[in-house]
Amino acid sequence: MKTVVIKMAKVKTLFVCQECGYESQKWLGKCPACGEWNTLVEEVQEPVKKRSVFGVKASPVHLNEVEITKEERFSSGTKELDRVLGGGIVRGSLVLVGGDPGIGKSTLLLQICESIGINNRILYVSGEESVNQIKLRADRLCISTPNLMLLSETNFEAIHSSILDVKPQLVIVDSVQTIFKPELTSAPGSISQVREVTVNLMKVAKENNIAVFLVGHVTKEGTLAGPRVLEHMVDCVLYFEGERHQSYRILRAVKNRFGSTNEIGVFEMQDRGLVEVDNPSLVLLSGRPKNVPGSCVVCIMEGTRPVLAEVQALVTPTSFGIPRRMSTGIDSNRIMMLMAVLEKRVGLHLQNQDAYINVVGGIRIDEPAADLGVITSIASSFRNISIPPQTILMGEVGLTGEVRAISHLGKRVNEANKLGFSRCIVPMGNMKNIKQSGDMKIIGVSSVQEALDVAVENSD
């Protein structure tokens, strides 16, 4: 009798980093690529399939033969979201929305369904909530559009089938880390699952001209969970920022193939959901104390929108050998550099002083144009001299103590004039391109010392 030996194909496995996607043949405690510990997870290596993302073989064409067609957009019904997206939602686009748990991602996406659902069919897919839970949240937000369809599912094949049956104009997936493909043996949320699900959703969006919004989880550092390739695959990446214990939220685009990445949208979380803030400057300056040392108003540019914000500084004698330098809403390294300029160029002895700097309202300042206001607030607190409440400062500070020119000064001055400020201290390099207008007195300065002398004029 002849014995037949059947050889089974050996299953190949890889260890994949869940943070950066690094692959290794063996397990490692520390990922060599990103340096994170205990992030390598064993996954079954899938056979390579030859495929095209769009299902059609591409062929090269001449540049002159390409016809430019403007992307088709439709409004989300929310001006702040339309601003961040570059003018509305692009049909066939794939948008990734990230943010901390409880920040309002699902609330925002459910709210836009009310206005979009007037003329468009919407499919809301949730892998984290049941349809009853979504219905309760919709009732709380007063959403009753008849064109909104709900689906509680995590299997991508079932989701794909529902999309083809419903033929919606907008699909919302909450969240992409909960969706899985049955062919893959790895767990939902792993590198291979998230990557494969996103590729297939992109294919569905492009082939059927459907706008798709994906909700993504974030890590404790505030970045989107999963591989960085996820951000490269989508058309637009939006971050929802803000403190859970504060009412204001900021929607920021960090990638946008159809618009600017500098725009922000400002919302306020209320009982009835997220409400748009048309004038962020007025909101951020509400409740500002007057004639108090350490308070100063600056103007920053968020895309094409000038935003006024209050910077507060508290400088007190230290009780320790090394003084503390703490900041909220602004880079702490920038603060230490500006304090070094005050010590060296102005002569303020801050080496034995604790310094606490805060940007009021939860907004974050990354623009150097706020340097002059920050440095003035620190000096104001140290000298215990208040800045006149109708004074606003703008300018970048160099290491030699000079005040350097900034961009878009005209827009900044006009915004300050609208909110009732009467005196504006700006870099001398901008004075040749700005005209005195209305009741606004514009004063040019060349150095930090000169700016501090001018700022405390007429102060009580």
C-alpha positions as CSV (number, residue, x, y, z in Angstrom):
1,M,0.0,0.0,0.0
2,K,1.4,3.3,-1.0
3,T,1.3,6.1,1.5
4,V,0.5,9.6,0.2
5,V,2.1,12.5,2.0
6,I,0.4,15.8,1.8
7,K,2.6,18.8,2.5
8,M,0.9,21.7,4.0
9,A,2.1,25.2,3.0
10,K,4.0,26.7,5.8
11,V,2.3,29.7,7.3
12,K,4.7,32.7,7.3
13,T,4.4,35.2,10.1
14,L,5.9,38.7,10.6
15,F,6.2,40.9,13.6
16,V,4.7,44.3,12.7
17,C,5.0,47.5,14.8
18,Q,1.6,48.9,15.5
19,E,2.9,52.5,15.7
20,C,5.0,52.9,12.5
21,G,4.4,49.7,10.5
22,Y,8.0,48.4,10.8
23,E,8.3,44.7,9.9
24,S,10.7,42.2,11.5
25,Q,11.2,38.5,11.1
26,K,11.5,38.1,14.9
27,W,10.0,39.7,17.9
28,L,11.8,42.8,19.4
29,G,11.1,44.6,22.6
30,K,11.9,48.0,21.1
31,C,11.0,49.0,17.5
32,P,14.2,50.0,15.7
33,A,12.3,52.5,13.5
34,C,10.2,54.6,15.9
35,G,11.8,53.6,19.3
36,E,8.5,52.5,20.9
37,W,8.5,49.6,23.3
38,N,6.3,46.4,23.1
39,T,4.6,47.5,19.9
40,L,5.6,44.6,17.6
41,V,2.7,42.1,17.1
42,E,2.8,38.8,15.3
43,E,0.7,38.8,12.1
44,V,0.2,36.2,9.4
45,Q,2.0,37.3,6.2
46,E,-0.6,37.5,3.4
47,P,0.3,36.5,-0.2
48,V,1.0,39.4,-2.4
49,K,-1.9,40.1,-4.8
50,K,-1.3,42.0,-8.1
51,R,-4.0,44.6,-8.3
52,S,-4.8,48.1,-9.3
53,V,-6.4,50.4,-6.7
54,F,-9.0,51.7,-9.2
55,G,-9.4,48.4,-11.1
56,V,-8.3,49.9,-14.4
57,K,-4.9,49.6,-16.0
58,A,-3.3,53.1,-16.3
59,S,-1.4,54.3,-19.3
60,P,0.8,57.5,-19.5
61,V,-0.6,60.6,-21.2
62,H,1.0,63.8,-22.3
63,L,0.7,66.8,-20.0
64,N,-0.9,68.9,-22.7
65,E,-3.6,66.3,-23.3
66,V,-4.8,66.4,-19.7
67,E,-8.1,68.2,-19.3
68,I,-8.5,70.1,-16.0
69,T,-11.9,69.7,-14.4
70,K,-12.9,71.5,-11.3
71,E,-13.8,69.2,-8.4
72,E,-17.5,69.0,-7.6
73,R,-18.3,70.1,-4.1
74,F,-21.4,70.4,-1.9
75,S,-21.8,72.3,1.3
76,S,-21.8,70.6,4.7
77,G,-24.2,73.2,6.1
78,T,-21.5,74.3,8.5
79,K,-19.4,77.3,7.4
80,E,-16.5,76.5,9.7
81,L,-16.2,73.0,8.3
82,D,-16.5,74.2,4.7
83,R,-13.8,76.8,5.4
84,V,-11.4,74.1,6.7
85,L,-12.2,71.8,3.8
86,G,-11.5,74.5,1.3
87,G,-15.0,75.4,0.3
88,G,-17.1,72.3,0.9
89,I,-17.0,68.5,0.7
90,V,-15.5,67.2,-2.5
91,R,-17.4,64.3,-4.1
92,G,-15.2,61.2,-4.2
93,S,-12.9,62.4,-1.5
94,L,-11.6,60.4,1.5
95,V,-11.4,62.5,4.7
96,L,-9.9,61.4,8.0
97,V,-11.0,63.0,11.2
98,G,-9.0,62.5,14.4
99,G,-9.2,63.8,17.9
100,D,-9.2,62.8,21.6
101,P,-12.0,60.7,22.9
102,G,-15.1,62.8,23.8
103,I,-13.9,65.8,21.9
104,G,-16.9,65.9,19.6
105,K,-15.9,64.0,16.4
106,S,-19.0,61.9,16.2
107,T,-21.2,64.8,17.2
108,L,-19.9,67.0,14.4
109,L,-20.3,64.4,11.7
110,L,-23.8,63.5,12.9
111,Q,-24.8,67.2,13.0
112,I,-23.8,67.9,9.4
113,C,-26.1,65.0,8.3
114,E,-29.1,67.3,9.1
115,S,-28.4,69.8,6.3
116,I,-26.6,67.4,3.9
117,G,-29.6,65.0,4.1
118,I,-31.9,67.5,2.6
119,N,-30.7,66.7,-0.9
120,N,-28.3,63.7,-0.4
121,R,-28.5,60.2,0.9
122,I,-26.2,59.5,3.8
123,L,-25.0,56.1,5.3
124,Y,-23.7,56.3,8.8
125,V,-21.6,53.2,9.7
126,S,-20.7,52.7,13.3
127,G,-18.5,49.9,14.7
128,E,-18.7,51.2,18.2
129,E,-22.3,52.0,18.8
130,S,-25.6,50.3,18.1
131,V,-28.3,52.0,15.9
132,N,-30.3,52.6,19.1
133,Q,-27.4,54.6,20.7
134,I,-27.0,56.6,17.5
135,K,-30.7,57.3,17.4
136,L,-30.7,58.6,21.0
137,R,-27.7,60.9,20.2
138,A,-29.5,62.1,17.0
139,D,-32.7,62.9,19.0
140,R,-30.6,64.9,21.5
141,L,-29.1,66.9,18.7
142,C,-32.5,67.4,17.0
143,I,-31.5,65.5,13.9
144,S,-34.5,64.0,12.0
145,T,-33.5,64.0,8.3
146,P,-35.2,61.1,6.4
147,N,-32.2,60.5,4.1
148,L,-29.9,59.3,6.9
149,M,-29.5,55.6,7.1
150,L,-27.7,53.9,10.1
151,L,-25.7,50.7,10.0
152,S,-24.0,49.0,13.0
153,E,-21.4,46.7,11.4
154,T,-17.7,45.9,11.5
155,N,-17.3,43.5,8.6
156,F,-16.1,45.4,5.6
157,E,-17.8,43.1,3.1
158,A,-21.2,43.8,4.7
159,I,-20.4,47.5,4.7
160,H,-19.4,47.4,1.0
161,S,-22.5,45.6,0.1
162,S,-24.7,48.2,1.9
163,I,-22.9,51.1,0.2
164,L,-23.6,49.6,-3.2
165,D,-27.3,49.0,-2.3
166,V,-28.0,52.4,-0.8
167,K,-25.9,54.4,-3.3
168,P,-25.3,57.3,-0.8
169,Q,-23.6,60.6,-1.6
170,L,-21.9,60.6,1.8
171,V,-20.6,57.7,3.9
172,I,-19.4,58.2,7.5
173,V,-17.4,55.4,9.1
174,D,-16.9,55.6,12.9
175,S,-14.3,54.4,13.4
176,V,-11.9,52.9,10.9
177,Q,-10.0,51.0,13.6
178,T,-13.1,48.8,14.3
179,I,-13.6,47.6,10.7
180,F,-12.0,44.4,9.5
181,K,-11.7,42.3,6.4
182,P,-12.5,38.6,6.9
183,E,-9.7,37.4,4.6
184,L,-7.0,38.9,6.9
185,T,-6.2,36.9,10.0
186,S,-5.0,39.9,12.0
187,A,-7.2,41.5,14.6
188,P,-9.3,44.7,13.8
189,G,-7.2,47.8,14.4
190,S,-3.9,46.2,13.4
191,I,-1.6,47.7,10.8
192,S,-2.7,45.4,8.0
193,Q,-6.4,45.6,8.7
194,V,-6.5,49.4,8.9
195,R,-4.4,49.8,5.8
196,E,-6.4,47.3,3.8
197,V,-9.8,48.7,4.9
198,T,-8.6,52.3,4.0
199,V,-7.4,51.2,0.5
200,N,-10.8,49.6,-0.2
201,L,-12.7,52.5,1.1
202,M,-10.7,54.8,-1.1
203,K,-11.5,52.5,-4.1
204,V,-15.2,52.7,-3.3
205,A,-15.1,56.5,-2.9
206,K,-13.2,57.1,-6.2
207,E,-15.1,54.6,-8.3
208,N,-18.6,55.6,-7.1
209,N,-17.9,59.4,-6.6
210,I,-18.9,59.1,-2.9
211,A,-17.5,61.4,-0.2
212,V,-16.2,59.2,2.7
213,F,-15.5,60.5,6.2
214,L,-13.4,58.2,8.5
215,V,-13.1,58.7,12.2
216,G,-9.7,57.8,13.6
217,H,-8.5,57.1,17.1
218,V,-5.6,59.0,18.5
219,T,-2.7,58.0,20.8
220,K,-1.9,59.5,24.1
221,E,0.6,61.8,22.3
222,G,-2.4,63.2,20.3
223,T,-1.4,61.7,16.9
224,L,-3.6,59.4,14.9
225,A,-3.3,55.8,15.9
226,G,-2.0,53.3,13.4
227,P,0.5,53.6,10.6
228,R,1.5,57.0,9.2
229,V,0.7,55.6,5.8
230,L,-2.9,56.0,6.7
231,E,-2.5,59.8,6.6
232,H,-0.8,59.6,3.2
233,M,-3.6,57.5,1.7
234,V,-6.5,59.9,2.4
235,D,-7.2,63.2,0.7
236,C,-7.7,65.3,3.8
237,V,-6.7,64.9,7.4
238,L,-8.6,67.0,10.1
239,Y,-7.7,67.2,13.7
240,F,-10.2,68.2,16.4
241,E,-8.4,70.0,19.1
242,G,-9.4,71.4,22.5
243,E,-9.6,70.4,26.2
244,R,-12.5,68.2,27.2
245,H,-13.2,70.5,30.2
246,Q,-13.3,73.6,28.0
247,S,-16.2,74.5,25.8
248,Y,-14.3,75.6,22.7
249,R,-13.1,73.3,20.0
250,I,-10.7,73.9,17.0
251,L,-10.9,72.0,13.8
252,R,-7.6,72.1,12.0
253,A,-6.5,70.7,8.6
254,V,-3.0,69.2,8.5
255,K,-3.4,67.8,5.0
256,N,-5.8,68.8,2.3
257,R,-5.4,68.0,-1.4
258,F,-8.3,70.3,-2.3
259,G,-7.5,73.4,-0.3
260,S,-5.3,75.2,2.2
261,T,-3.9,73.5,5.3
262,N,-3.7,76.7,7.3
263,E,-7.5,77.3,7.9
264,I,-9.1,76.5,11.2
265,G,-12.8,76.2,12.3
266,V,-13.9,77.2,15.8
267,F,-16.8,75.6,17.6
268,E,-18.4,75.8,21.0
269,M,-19.7,72.7,22.7
270,Q,-23.2,73.4,24.1
271,D,-26.1,71.3,25.3
272,R,-27.5,71.1,21.8
273,G,-24.2,70.1,20.3
274,L,-21.4,72.0,18.5
275,V,-22.2,75.6,17.6
276,E,-20.1,77.6,15.2
277,V,-18.1,80.6,16.4
278,D,-18.2,83.3,13.7
279,N,-15.8,85.7,15.5
280,P,-13.2,83.7,17.5
281,S,-11.4,86.9,18.5
282,L,-14.4,88.3,20.3
283,V,-14.9,85.0,22.1
284,L,-11.3,84.6,23.1
285,L,-11.1,88.2,24.5
286,S,-14.3,88.0,26.5
287,G,-13.8,88.3,30.2
288,R,-10.3,89.8,29.7
289,P,-9.2,91.7,32.9
290,K,-8.1,95.3,32.4
291,N,-5.2,97.1,34.0
292,V,-3.7,93.9,35.4
293,P,0.1,93.3,35.0
294,G,1.0,90.3,32.9
295,S,-1.9,90.5,30.4
296,C,-1.3,91.3,26.7
297,V,-3.2,90.9,23.4
298,V,-1.6,89.5,20.3
299,C,-2.8,88.8,16.8
300,I,-2.0,85.6,14.9
301,M,-3.0,84.4,11.4
302,E,-4.8,81.1,11.0
303,G,-4.9,80.7,7.3
304,T,-6.6,83.8,5.9
305,R,-8.3,84.6,9.3
306,P,-6.7,87.0,11.8
307,V,-7.4,85.8,15.4
308,L,-6.8,88.0,18.5
309,A,-5.8,86.1,21.7
310,E,-4.8,87.1,25.2
311,V,-1.5,86.0,26.6
312,Q,-1.1,86.0,30.3
313,A,2.2,85.7,32.2
314,L,2.9,85.3,35.9
315,V,6.5,85.9,37.1
316,T,7.2,85.2,40.8
317,P,10.4,84.6,42.9
318,T,11.3,80.9,42.9
319,S,11.5,78.7,46.0
320,F,13.9,76.2,44.4
321,G,17.4,76.3,43.1
322,I,16.3,76.0,39.5
323,P,13.4,78.3,38.4
324,R,10.3,76.7,36.7
325,R,9.3,77.6,33.2
326,M,5.8,76.4,32.4
327,S,3.6,77.3,29.4
328,T,0.2,76.4,28.0
329,G,-0.7,77.0,24.4
330,I,2.8,78.0,23.3
331,D,6.1,76.2,22.9
332,S,8.1,76.2,26.1
333,N,11.4,76.3,24.2
334,R,10.3,79.5,22.6
335,I,9.4,80.9,26.0
336,M,12.9,80.2,27.4
337,M,14.5,81.9,24.3
338,L,12.4,85.0,24.8
339,M,13.2,85.1,28.5
340,A,16.9,84.9,27.6
341,V,16.5,87.9,25.3
342,L,14.9,89.8,28.1
343,E,17.8,89.0,30.4
344,K,20.6,89.8,27.9
345,R,19.2,92.7,25.9
346,V,16.9,94.4,28.4
347,G,18.6,93.6,31.7
348,L,15.7,91.9,33.5
349,H,17.1,89.5,36.1
350,L,14.8,86.5,35.6
351,Q,17.3,83.7,36.6
352,N,15.7,83.5,40.1
353,Q,12.1,83.9,38.9
354,D,9.4,81.2,38.1
355,A,7.5,82.0,34.9
356,Y,4.1,80.7,33.9
357,I,2.6,81.6,30.5
358,N,-0.9,80.8,29.4
359,V,-2.8,81.5,26.1
360,V,-6.4,82.0,27.2
361,G,-9.2,80.0,25.6
362,G,-7.4,76.8,24.7
363,I,-5.9,78.1,21.5
364,R,-2.3,77.2,20.5
365,I,0.1,79.8,19.1
366,D,2.8,78.6,16.8
367,E,3.4,81.9,14.9
368,P,6.5,84.0,15.7
369,A,4.4,87.2,15.2
370,A,3.2,86.7,18.8
371,D,6.8,87.0,20.2
372,L,6.5,90.8,21.0
373,G,3.2,90.3,22.9
374,V,4.6,87.3,24.9
375,I,7.8,89.1,25.8
376,T,5.8,92.2,26.9
377,S,3.5,90.2,29.1
378,I,6.5,88.6,30.9
379,A,8.1,92.0,31.4
380,S,4.8,93.5,32.5
381,S,4.4,90.8,35.2
382,F,8.0,91.1,36.4
383,R,7.9,94.9,36.7
384,N,4.3,94.8,38.0
385,I,3.2,97.4,35.4
386,S,0.0,96.9,33.4
387,I,-0.3,97.4,29.7
388,P,-3.1,99.7,28.6
389,P,-6.1,97.6,27.7
390,Q,-6.5,99.1,24.2
391,T,-3.0,98.2,23.2
392,I,-2.1,95.3,20.9
393,L,1.4,94.1,20.0
394,M,2.6,92.3,16.9
395,G,6.1,91.3,15.9
396,E,8.8,88.7,15.8
397,V,11.7,89.0,18.2
398,G,15.3,88.1,17.2
399,L,18.1,86.9,19.5
400,T,19.8,90.3,19.3
401,G,16.7,92.0,20.6
402,E,15.5,93.4,17.3
403,V,11.8,93.4,16.3
404,R,11.4,91.9,12.8
405,A,8.7,92.5,10.2
406,I,5.7,90.1,9.9
407,S,3.3,89.3,7.1
408,H,-0.4,90.3,6.6
409,L,-0.1,93.3,8.9
410,G,-3.0,95.1,7.3
411,K,-5.4,92.2,8.0
412,R,-4.2,92.1,11.6
413,V,-4.6,95.8,12.2
414,N,-8.1,95.9,10.6
415,E,-9.2,93.0,12.9
416,A,-7.9,94.9,16.0
417,N,-9.6,98.1,14.8
418,K,-12.9,96.2,14.5
419,L,-12.7,95.1,18.1
420,G,-12.1,98.5,19.5
421,F,-8.3,98.6,20.0
422,S,-6.8,102.1,19.5
423,R,-3.1,101.6,19.7
424,C,-1.0,99.0,17.8
425,I,2.7,98.4,18.3
426,V,4.3,96.9,15.2
427,P,7.8,96.3,13.7
428,M,9.4,99.4,12.1
429,G,10.0,97.3,9.0
430,N,6.2,97.2,8.3
431,M,5.6,100.9,8.7
432,K,6.4,101.7,5.1
433,N,3.6,99.4,3.9
434,I,0.9,100.4,6.4
435,K,-1.3,103.5,6.5
436,Q,-2.8,105.1,9.5
437,S,-6.6,104.6,9.4
438,G,-9.5,105.6,11.6
439,D,-8.9,105.9,15.3
440,M,-6.1,103.3,15.3
441,K,-2.7,104.7,16.2
442,I,0.1,102.5,14.7
443,I,3.5,102.8,16.3
444,G,6.6,101.3,14.8
445,V,9.5,99.9,17.0
446,S,12.9,98.5,16.2
447,S,13.9,96.8,19.4
448,V,12.4,95.0,22.4
449,Q,13.5,97.8,24.7
450,E,11.8,100.4,22.6
451,A,8.6,98.3,22.5
452,L,8.5,97.9,26.3
453,D,9.0,101.7,26.7
454,V,6.2,102.5,24.3
455,A,3.9,99.8,25.6
456,V,3.8,101.2,29.2
457,E,3.0,104.7,28.1
458,N,-0.2,106.1,29.6
459,S,-0.5,103.0,31.8
460,D,-2.1,103.5,35.2
